[in-house]
Amino acid sequence: FYGGDPDNFEYPRFDLDICFFRVYEDGLPAKIGNFLKWNPRGPADGELTFVSGSPGKTDRQLTVDELADKRDREVPNWLGLFNRREVMVNAWGLRSFENARRARDDLYGDQNNRKRYDGYVAALFDPEIWMSIEARAKKLRDAIARDPKLRSTSTAYDRIKKAQAEIVRIAPHYDYLEQERPITVGYRGPRALYGTLFKYGRLLIRAIDERAKPNGDRIAEFRDSARESLELDLFSTSPVYDDYEILRLTDSLTDFAEKFGADDPLVKQVLGGKSPHARAVELVSGTKLKDVAFRKDLYTKDAKALSAAHDPMLDLARFVDGPARNARKIHDAQEEIKKQAYGEIARARFAAEGTSNYPDATFTLRLSYGTIRGYEEDGKQIPAFTNFEGLYRRAAEHENRPPFDLPQRWIDKKAALNLSTQFNFVSDADIIGGNSGSPVVNKAAEFVGIIFDGNIQSLVLDCIFSDKQARSVSVDSAAITEALRNVYDAGPLADELAIAK
């Protein structure tokens, strides 16, 4: 992760973001019949390349009204959340090396999300992009209106608008009591109660409540198919640090009170007549949920046993569960209405446009293509490639200080390197989160690079395709070969890649 947050979602880049695995079968290196041949030279400027991968979720088929809500309300709310957390966690980490170590992963996550949503909302506020979104929507709606067989689809837009208005109405309670952002699988906590110990409390409460229901009626993360993941999360042996829990819970309770007001009845009950900090101390110091054995024991019991435990964090999780579930019930019902309506629009789109427009990404396998080419930013031309010389220049500009510091091995091996070797490159392939690790291949089906990021302008690809500045960012196969041979003394591995048969 060379360059850390300052270089994340940026370009030029200098990351050797790769990993090698050797696959064995029956104790011997596996012989794979079909594979990508290694190209040690990498791609050329202007060359056509292909990307295979599983891009995640995109929002390109959303209505203009719903994208406007993302632009004006939803994404700014998320930005506020991650800006707040980043400041909190960074300030705490600066107090000691141990604090920084404990909070490192959360800080990286907060920084990544802050930058990600900052880029997304910037795209939505770009007049040129927004005009393209509106023109795309108008073209489809006009086609629907002209075709008697499709005309009834127009009502789907009204149903989406009405459902979205209801989601917006209950959003504060959903965000602060149920989950800070919607997620379909796994745990994502409520904005008002941020921390590991509350997570354990909620998972226990809900696991026992949901277990009493038929499997198909349960919340998705508590169905039998998700049991292994649930138990891995609930019975984690990762350390829980009281001071870090108090920090996060204090801030999230303060955020909750700021949002709803100190006189709000629910805020008063959650705080229990105490300040956010005093309440956080009471909850963290009083709970037994740090003990894995305690969690495992309660998991085998029923709701009465949870109440009899008289654990303050469990009691709080039980108290907020009612209003949280109510918000979720409304939210999920409206999402289902939207899902059905979007299905109608998708069928109409296919009837009107055929295969000229592909559907939103869904983490399923896709093949994309793009040309290796730079772009213009603020009147400057950004070249398609970086090289090893640029890496050492970047480190020198920052006096080899984090996050631009080079390992001693790289410093020692500089003289052995061909500094003109290509390092990272950009292409206009259509990618999104989930494409990291996707191979980049040329027309000869040769491996020439691997995607690890996109530039900040690529975040527009969530809502519409644009090749003006949006670029995928990849590690060049030439850089991998050069580093293996002349930095890591792994010449035999480089030879093996080059002559693979």
C-alpha positions as CSV (number, residue, x, y, z in Angstrom):
1,F,0.0,0.0,0.0
2,Y,2.8,2.4,-1.0
3,G,1.7,6.0,-0.7
4,G,-1.1,5.2,1.8
5,D,-4.2,7.4,1.9
6,P,-2.6,10.3,0.0
7,D,-2.1,8.2,-3.1
8,N,-5.2,6.0,-2.7
9,F,-7.5,6.5,-5.7
10,E,-4.9,8.8,-7.2
11,Y,-2.6,8.6,-10.2
12,P,0.4,8.5,-10.9
13,R,1.0,5.5,-8.6
14,F,3.9,3.3,-7.6
15,D,2.3,0.2,-6.1
16,L,3.6,-3.4,-6.4
17,D,0.3,-4.7,-5.2
18,I,0.7,-8.4,-6.0
19,C,0.8,-11.8,-4.4
20,F,1.8,-15.2,-5.6
21,F,0.4,-18.6,-4.6
22,R,1.6,-22.0,-5.7
23,V,-1.2,-24.5,-6.0
24,Y,-0.7,-28.1,-5.1
25,E,-2.6,-31.3,-5.9
26,D,-1.7,-34.5,-4.1
27,G,1.4,-32.9,-2.7
28,L,2.8,-31.8,-6.0
29,P,2.6,-28.5,-8.0
30,A,-0.6,-28.6,-9.9
31,K,-0.5,-28.9,-13.7
32,I,-3.0,-26.5,-15.1
33,G,-4.0,-27.0,-18.7
34,N,-5.4,-23.6,-19.3
35,F,-3.6,-20.5,-18.1
36,L,-2.6,-17.0,-19.2
37,K,0.9,-16.8,-20.7
38,W,3.2,-14.4,-19.0
39,N,4.3,-11.3,-21.0
40,P,7.4,-9.9,-19.3
41,R,7.3,-6.7,-21.4
42,G,3.9,-5.4,-20.3
43,P,1.5,-3.5,-22.5
44,A,2.2,-0.5,-24.8
45,D,0.5,2.9,-24.9
46,G,-2.6,2.7,-27.0
47,E,-2.9,-1.1,-26.8
48,L,-6.2,-2.8,-26.5
49,T,-6.5,-4.9,-23.4
50,F,-9.1,-7.1,-21.7
51,V,-10.1,-7.4,-18.0
52,S,-11.9,-10.4,-16.5
53,G,-13.2,-10.1,-13.0
54,S,-16.2,-9.8,-10.7
55,P,-17.2,-6.1,-10.5
56,G,-19.3,-5.3,-7.5
57,K,-22.4,-3.1,-7.2
58,T,-23.1,-0.2,-9.5
59,D,-26.0,2.2,-9.6
60,R,-26.3,3.0,-13.3
61,Q,-29.9,1.8,-13.6
62,L,-31.2,4.0,-10.7
63,T,-33.8,6.6,-11.6
64,V,-32.8,10.3,-11.8
65,D,-34.8,10.9,-8.6
66,E,-33.0,8.2,-6.6
67,L,-29.5,9.3,-7.9
68,A,-30.5,12.9,-6.9
69,D,-31.2,11.6,-3.4
70,K,-27.8,9.9,-3.3
71,R,-26.2,13.2,-4.4
72,D,-28.0,15.5,-2.0
73,R,-28.6,13.4,1.1
74,E,-27.3,9.8,1.3
75,V,-23.7,10.1,0.1
76,P,-23.1,13.5,2.0
77,N,-24.4,11.7,5.2
78,W,-21.9,8.9,4.7
79,L,-19.1,11.4,4.0
80,G,-19.9,13.2,7.3
81,L,-19.8,9.9,9.1
82,F,-16.4,8.8,7.7
83,N,-14.9,12.3,8.1
84,R,-16.0,12.2,11.7
85,R,-14.5,8.8,12.4
86,E,-11.3,9.5,10.5
87,V,-10.6,12.6,12.6
88,M,-11.5,10.7,15.8
89,V,-9.4,7.6,15.1
90,N,-6.4,9.5,13.7
91,A,-6.3,11.8,16.7
92,W,-6.4,8.9,19.1
93,G,-3.7,7.1,17.1
94,L,-1.4,10.0,17.4
95,R,-1.4,9.8,21.2
96,S,0.7,6.6,21.2
97,F,2.2,4.0,18.9
98,E,0.1,1.4,20.5
99,N,-3.1,3.4,19.9
100,A,-2.1,3.7,16.2
101,R,-1.5,0.0,15.9
102,R,-4.9,-0.9,17.4
103,A,-6.8,1.6,15.2
104,R,-4.8,1.1,12.0
105,D,-7.2,-1.1,10.1
106,D,-10.2,1.1,11.1
107,L,-8.4,4.2,10.1
108,Y,-7.5,2.7,6.6
109,G,-11.2,1.8,6.2
110,D,-12.4,5.2,7.2
111,Q,-10.0,6.9,4.9
112,N,-10.8,4.7,2.0
113,N,-14.6,5.2,2.4
114,R,-14.2,8.9,2.9
115,K,-12.2,9.2,-0.4
116,R,-14.5,6.8,-2.2
117,Y,-17.6,8.7,-1.4
118,D,-15.9,12.0,-1.9
119,G,-15.1,10.9,-5.5
120,Y,-18.6,9.6,-6.0
121,V,-20.4,12.7,-4.9
122,A,-18.0,14.9,-6.9
123,A,-19.1,12.9,-10.0
124,L,-22.7,13.4,-9.2
125,F,-22.2,17.2,-8.8
126,D,-20.4,17.4,-12.2
127,P,-22.9,19.2,-14.6
128,E,-21.6,17.3,-17.6
129,I,-22.0,14.0,-15.9
130,W,-25.4,14.9,-14.6
131,M,-26.6,16.0,-18.0
132,S,-25.5,12.6,-19.4
133,I,-27.5,10.9,-16.6
134,E,-30.6,12.9,-17.4
135,A,-30.2,12.4,-21.1
136,R,-29.9,8.6,-20.6
137,A,-33.0,8.5,-18.5
138,K,-35.0,10.7,-20.9
139,K,-34.0,8.5,-23.9
140,L,-35.3,5.4,-22.1
141,R,-38.5,7.0,-20.8
142,D,-39.3,8.4,-24.3
143,A,-38.8,4.9,-25.8
144,I,-41.2,3.4,-23.2
145,A,-43.8,6.1,-23.8
146,R,-43.7,5.4,-27.6
147,D,-44.2,1.7,-27.4
148,P,-47.7,0.6,-26.5
149,K,-46.3,-2.7,-25.1
150,L,-44.0,-0.9,-22.7
151,R,-46.1,2.1,-21.8
152,S,-47.4,0.5,-18.6
153,T,-43.8,0.5,-17.3
154,S,-44.1,4.2,-16.7
155,T,-45.9,3.5,-13.4
156,A,-42.8,1.8,-12.1
157,Y,-41.1,5.1,-11.9
158,D,-43.9,6.4,-9.6
159,R,-43.7,3.4,-7.4
160,I,-39.9,3.9,-7.0
161,K,-40.3,7.6,-6.2
162,K,-43.0,6.8,-3.5
163,A,-41.0,4.0,-2.0
164,Q,-37.8,6.1,-1.9
165,A,-39.7,8.9,-0.1
166,E,-40.7,6.4,2.6
167,I,-37.1,5.2,2.9
168,V,-35.9,8.8,3.3
169,R,-38.6,9.4,6.0
170,I,-37.3,6.5,8.2
171,A,-33.6,6.9,7.2
172,P,-32.5,8.5,10.5
173,H,-33.8,5.7,12.6
174,Y,-32.6,3.1,10.2
175,D,-29.1,4.5,10.0
176,Y,-28.7,5.2,13.7
177,L,-30.4,2.1,15.1
178,E,-30.3,-0.6,12.5
179,Q,-27.2,-0.2,10.3
180,E,-25.3,2.9,9.2
181,R,-25.4,1.8,5.5
182,P,-27.5,-1.0,3.9
183,I,-25.7,-4.3,3.5
184,T,-27.3,-7.6,2.4
185,V,-24.9,-10.1,4.0
186,G,-23.0,-9.9,7.2
187,Y,-22.9,-7.4,10.1
188,R,-22.9,-3.7,9.7
189,G,-23.6,-1.8,12.9
190,P,-25.9,1.1,13.7
191,R,-24.4,4.5,13.6
192,A,-25.4,5.3,17.2
193,L,-23.7,2.3,18.7
194,Y,-20.3,1.8,17.1
195,G,-18.1,-0.9,18.5
196,T,-17.2,-4.6,18.8
197,L,-19.0,-5.2,22.1
198,F,-22.3,-3.9,20.9
199,K,-21.9,-6.0,17.8
200,Y,-21.6,-9.1,20.0
201,G,-24.7,-8.0,21.9
202,R,-26.8,-7.5,18.8
203,L,-25.6,-10.8,17.2
204,L,-26.5,-12.7,20.4
205,I,-29.9,-11.1,20.8
206,R,-30.9,-11.6,17.1
207,A,-29.3,-15.1,16.7
208,I,-31.5,-16.4,19.5
209,D,-34.6,-14.5,18.4
210,E,-34.2,-15.5,14.8
211,R,-33.4,-19.2,15.6
212,A,-37.0,-19.6,16.8
213,K,-38.4,-18.8,13.3
214,P,-38.6,-21.0,10.2
215,N,-35.3,-20.7,8.3
216,G,-36.9,-18.8,5.4
217,D,-38.5,-16.2,7.6
218,R,-35.2,-15.2,9.3
219,I,-33.1,-12.2,8.6
220,A,-30.6,-13.3,5.9
221,E,-27.5,-13.2,8.2
222,F,-29.1,-15.6,10.7
223,R,-30.3,-18.3,8.3
224,D,-28.7,-21.7,8.4
225,S,-26.6,-21.0,5.3
226,A,-24.9,-18.1,7.1
227,R,-24.4,-19.9,10.5
228,E,-20.7,-20.6,9.9
229,S,-20.0,-16.9,9.2
230,L,-22.1,-15.8,12.1
231,E,-20.3,-18.0,14.5
232,L,-16.9,-17.0,13.2
233,D,-17.8,-13.4,13.9
234,L,-19.5,-14.0,17.2
235,F,-16.8,-16.2,18.7
236,S,-13.8,-14.3,17.4
237,T,-10.8,-14.3,19.7
238,S,-9.5,-11.0,18.4
239,P,-8.6,-8.7,21.4
240,V,-11.1,-6.1,22.5
241,Y,-9.5,-2.9,24.0
242,D,-11.6,-1.1,26.5
243,D,-10.2,2.3,25.8
244,Y,-10.8,2.0,22.1
245,E,-14.3,0.7,22.6
246,I,-15.1,3.6,25.0
247,L,-13.7,6.1,22.4
248,R,-15.9,4.7,19.6
249,L,-19.0,4.3,21.6
250,T,-18.6,7.8,23.2
251,D,-18.4,9.4,19.7
252,S,-21.3,7.4,18.2
253,L,-23.6,8.1,21.2
254,T,-22.6,11.8,20.9
255,D,-23.4,11.7,17.2
256,F,-26.8,10.1,18.0
257,A,-27.7,12.8,20.5
258,E,-26.6,15.5,18.1
259,K,-28.8,14.0,15.4
260,F,-32.0,13.6,17.4
261,G,-31.5,16.1,20.2
262,A,-30.7,15.6,23.9
263,D,-34.4,15.8,24.8
264,D,-35.4,13.0,22.4
265,P,-37.0,10.2,24.5
266,L,-35.0,7.5,22.8
267,V,-31.8,9.4,23.3
268,K,-32.6,9.9,27.0
269,Q,-33.3,6.2,27.5
270,V,-30.2,5.0,25.6
271,L,-28.0,7.4,27.6
272,G,-29.6,6.5,30.9
273,G,-29.2,9.9,32.4
274,K,-25.5,10.0,31.8
275,S,-23.2,11.9,29.4
276,P,-22.2,9.9,26.2
277,H,-18.7,9.3,27.7
278,A,-20.0,8.2,31.1
279,R,-22.5,5.9,29.5
280,A,-19.9,4.4,27.3
281,V,-17.6,3.7,30.3
282,E,-20.5,2.1,32.1
283,L,-21.4,-0.2,29.2
284,V,-17.9,-1.2,28.4
285,S,-16.7,-1.8,31.9
286,G,-19.9,-3.5,32.9
287,T,-20.3,-6.0,30.1
288,K,-19.0,-9.6,30.1
289,L,-19.2,-9.8,26.3
290,K,-15.4,-9.6,26.0
291,D,-15.3,-13.2,27.2
292,V,-15.6,-15.7,24.3
293,A,-16.8,-18.4,26.7
294,F,-19.5,-16.2,28.0
295,R,-20.7,-15.5,24.5
296,K,-20.6,-19.2,23.5
297,D,-22.6,-20.1,26.6
298,L,-25.3,-17.6,26.0
299,Y,-25.5,-18.6,22.3
300,T,-26.8,-22.0,23.3
301,K,-29.6,-20.6,25.5
302,D,-32.8,-18.7,25.0
303,A,-34.0,-15.1,25.4
304,K,-34.9,-15.6,29.1
305,A,-31.3,-16.5,29.8
306,L,-30.1,-13.4,28.0
307,S,-32.4,-11.2,30.2
308,A,-31.3,-13.1,33.3
309,A,-27.6,-12.3,32.5
310,H,-28.2,-8.7,33.5
311,D,-25.5,-7.6,31.2
312,P,-25.7,-3.8,30.4
313,M,-24.6,-4.2,26.7
314,L,-27.1,-7.0,26.1
315,D,-29.8,-5.0,27.8
316,L,-29.1,-2.0,25.6
317,A,-29.0,-4.3,22.5
318,R,-32.4,-5.6,23.5
319,F,-33.8,-2.2,24.2
320,V,-33.0,-0.7,20.8
321,D,-33.8,-3.9,18.9
322,G,-37.6,-3.1,18.7
323,P,-37.3,0.4,17.1
324,A,-34.4,-0.9,14.9
325,R,-36.4,-3.8,13.6
326,N,-39.4,-1.5,12.9
327,A,-37.2,0.8,10.8
328,R,-35.7,-2.3,9.0
329,K,-39.2,-3.7,8.3
330,I,-40.3,-0.5,6.6
331,H,-36.9,-0.1,4.8
332,D,-36.9,-3.6,3.5
333,A,-40.5,-3.5,2.4
334,Q,-39.9,-0.4,0.4
335,E,-36.7,-1.8,-1.1
336,E,-38.7,-4.8,-2.3
337,I,-41.2,-2.5,-4.0
338,K,-38.3,-0.8,-5.7
339,K,-36.7,-4.1,-6.7
340,Q,-39.8,-5.2,-8.4
341,A,-40.2,-1.9,-10.2
342,Y,-36.6,-1.8,-11.3
343,G,-37.1,-5.3,-12.7
344,E,-39.9,-4.0,-14.9
345,I,-37.8,-1.1,-16.1
346,A,-34.9,-3.5,-16.8
347,R,-37.1,-5.6,-19.0
348,A,-38.4,-2.5,-20.8
349,R,-34.8,-1.3,-21.3
350,F,-33.8,-4.6,-22.8
351,A,-36.8,-4.5,-25.1
352,A,-36.0,-0.9,-26.2
353,E,-32.2,-1.1,-26.3
354,G,-31.3,-4.7,-26.7
355,T,-27.7,-5.6,-25.9
356,S,-26.4,-2.1,-26.5
357,N,-26.6,-1.4,-22.7
358,Y,-25.4,-3.9,-20.2
359,P,-27.0,-4.3,-16.7
360,D,-25.6,-3.1,-13.4
361,A,-22.7,-5.1,-11.9
362,T,-23.6,-7.7,-9.3
363,F,-20.3,-9.3,-8.3
364,T,-20.7,-11.8,-11.2
365,L,-18.0,-12.6,-13.7
366,R,-17.6,-10.2,-16.6
367,L,-15.2,-9.4,-19.4
368,S,-14.4,-5.7,-19.9
369,Y,-12.0,-4.1,-22.4
370,G,-10.1,-0.9,-22.6
371,T,-7.2,1.0,-24.2
372,I,-4.0,1.9,-22.4
373,R,-4.1,5.7,-22.4
374,G,-3.5,8.6,-20.2
375,Y,-5.8,11.6,-19.6
376,E,-5.9,15.3,-19.0
377,E,-6.4,16.7,-15.5
378,D,-6.5,20.4,-14.6
379,G,-4.9,21.2,-18.0
380,K,-2.0,18.7,-17.5
381,Q,-1.5,15.5,-19.5
382,I,-1.2,12.5,-17.2
383,P,0.9,9.8,-18.9
384,A,-0.4,6.2,-19.1
385,F,2.7,4.8,-17.4
386,T,4.8,5.3,-14.4
387,N,8.3,3.8,-13.9
388,F,10.8,2.8,-11.3
389,E,12.6,6.1,-11.6
390,G,9.4,7.8,-10.6
391,L,9.1,5.6,-7.5
392,Y,12.5,6.6,-6.2
393,R,11.8,10.3,-7.0
394,R,8.5,10.1,-5.1
395,A,10.3,8.7,-2.1
396,A,13.0,11.3,-2.2
397,E,10.4,14.1,-2.5
398,H,9.1,13.0,0.9
399,E,12.5,12.3,2.4
400,N,11.6,8.6,2.5
401,R,9.1,9.2,5.3
402,P,5.8,7.2,5.7
403,P,3.7,6.5,3.7
404,F,6.3,7.2,1.0
405,D,9.2,5.3,2.6
406,L,10.9,2.5,0.8
407,P,12.1,-0.7,2.5
408,Q,15.8,-1.0,2.9
409,R,15.9,-3.8,0.3
410,W,14.5,-1.4,-2.3
411,I,17.1,1.2,-1.4
412,D,19.9,-1.2,-1.5
413,K,18.8,-2.7,-4.9
414,K,18.3,0.6,-6.7
415,A,21.5,0.3,-8.7
416,A,20.5,-3.1,-10.0
417,L,17.2,-2.0,-11.5
418,N,16.4,-0.7,-14.9
419,L,14.7,2.5,-13.7
420,S,12.9,3.1,-17.0
421,T,10.9,-0.1,-16.5
422,Q,7.1,0.5,-16.5
423,F,5.6,0.2,-13.0
424,N,1.9,1.1,-13.0
425,F,-0.4,1.9,-15.9
426,V,-4.0,3.1,-16.5
427,S,-6.6,2.1,-19.1
428,D,-10.2,3.1,-19.8
429,A,-11.6,-0.3,-19.0
430,D,-15.0,-0.3,-17.3
431,I,-14.3,-1.4,-13.8
432,I,-15.6,-0.8,-10.3
433,G,-14.9,-2.1,-6.7
434,G,-14.6,-5.8,-6.9
435,N,-12.2,-5.7,-9.9
436,S,-9.1,-5.5,-7.7
437,G,-7.0,-8.6,-8.6
438,S,-8.5,-8.8,-12.1
439,P,-5.9,-9.8,-14.7
440,V,-5.3,-7.5,-17.7
441,V,-4.5,-9.4,-20.9
442,N,-3.6,-8.4,-24.4
443,K,-5.1,-9.7,-27.7
444,A,-2.8,-12.7,-27.6
445,A,-4.3,-13.7,-24.2
446,E,-1.1,-12.8,-22.5
447,F,-1.0,-11.5,-18.9
448,V,0.3,-7.9,-19.0
449,G,-0.9,-6.6,-15.7
450,I,-3.2,-6.8,-12.7
451,I,-5.7,-4.2,-11.5
452,F,-5.4,-2.9,-8.0
453,D,-7.3,0.4,-8.0
454,G,-9.0,3.1,-10.0
455,N,-8.3,6.8,-10.0
456,I,-10.6,9.2,-8.2
457,Q,-12.3,10.0,-11.5
458,S,-13.2,6.3,-11.9
459,L,-15.7,6.6,-9.1
460,V,-18.1,8.1,-11.7
461,L,-18.4,4.6,-13.1
462,D,-20.7,3.7,-10.2
463,C,-23.5,5.8,-11.9
464,I,-22.5,6.1,-15.6
465,F,-19.7,5.1,-18.0
466,S,-17.3,7.8,-18.9
467,D,-13.9,7.4,-20.5
468,K,-12.9,11.1,-20.3
469,Q,-10.8,10.7,-17.2
470,A,-12.0,7.5,-15.5
471,R,-9.2,5.0,-15.4
472,S,-8.4,1.6,-13.9
473,V,-4.9,1.4,-12.3
474,S,-2.8,-1.7,-12.7
475,V,0.6,-3.2,-11.8
476,D,2.6,-3.8,-15.0
477,S,3.9,-7.3,-15.6
478,A,7.2,-5.7,-16.6
479,A,7.4,-4.2,-13.1
480,I,6.7,-7.6,-11.5
481,T,9.3,-9.3,-13.6
482,E,11.9,-6.6,-12.8
483,A,11.2,-6.7,-9.1
484,L,11.3,-10.5,-8.9
485,R,14.7,-10.6,-10.6
486,N,16.5,-7.6,-9.2
487,V,14.9,-6.7,-5.9
488,Y,13.7,-10.0,-4.4
489,D,16.4,-12.3,-5.9
490,A,13.6,-14.5,-7.2
491,G,15.0,-15.0,-10.7
492,P,14.0,-18.7,-10.8
493,L,10.3,-17.7,-10.2
494,A,10.5,-15.1,-13.0
495,D,12.1,-17.7,-15.3
496,E,9.3,-20.2,-14.4
497,L,6.6,-17.6,-15.2
498,A,8.3,-16.7,-18.5
499,I,8.6,-20.3,-19.8
500,A,5.4,-21.7,-18.3
501,K,3.9,-24.5,-20.4
